Amino acid sequence: MGRVAEAALAAPSRLAAGAGLGGSVQVRHVDAGSCNGCEIEIGQAFGPVYDAERYGVRLVASPRHADVLTVTGPVTVNMAGPLRKTYEAMPRPRLVVAVGDCARDCGMFAGGHGVLGPVGDVVPVDVQVPGCPPAPAAIVAALRGVSGR
C-alpha cells in the first residue's frame, strides 16, 4: 500500500537555540497547569498521522535523558518548583518550548487564583508555539526547527 502518512515537508532551517544539539532530540513534557487541550495536540503530533519521530524527535520519560523540555499551561503555584527541578535535572545544552497560549502568556487563566505566571517567568523559554491549542503540525514544525530535520 505504500506510505500512509503525508510526505515530509522541506527541512526547516535550524533555530539558533538548537545549534548545540545533534540531528535528533529527546523531549520531556511537563504539564504546568493546563486544561489538557495542548496535551491532546502533543499526543497527535507524536501519533501516526503527524509522526514527529520521523524527524528525529522522541518523547522520553526522564528529564535526565532530555534535550528539550516542552511545557504546557500557565505555571501554577504548586507546579513552579517541580518545573524548576525538571529543568535543572536536564543536561546541557537544554532548550524549553512553551506550547500554547497559556504557556506563553497565561491565556484565559491570566490572573486566576493559583496561577503564578507564564513559563518564561519560571524557566528560560527558547521557542514559543502559539495557539489555543496549537495544531499538531505547528508543534511538529517547532520541534523540527530545534532538531534541524
Secondary structure, DSSP 8 states (H G I E B T S, - for coil): ----S----------GGGTTS-S-EEEEEEESS--SHHHHHHHHHTSTTT-GGGGTEEE-S-GGG-SEEEEES-EETTTHHHHHHHHHHS-SS-EEEEESHHHHH-GGGTT-TTEEE-GGGTS--SEEE-SSS--HHHHHHHHHHHHT-
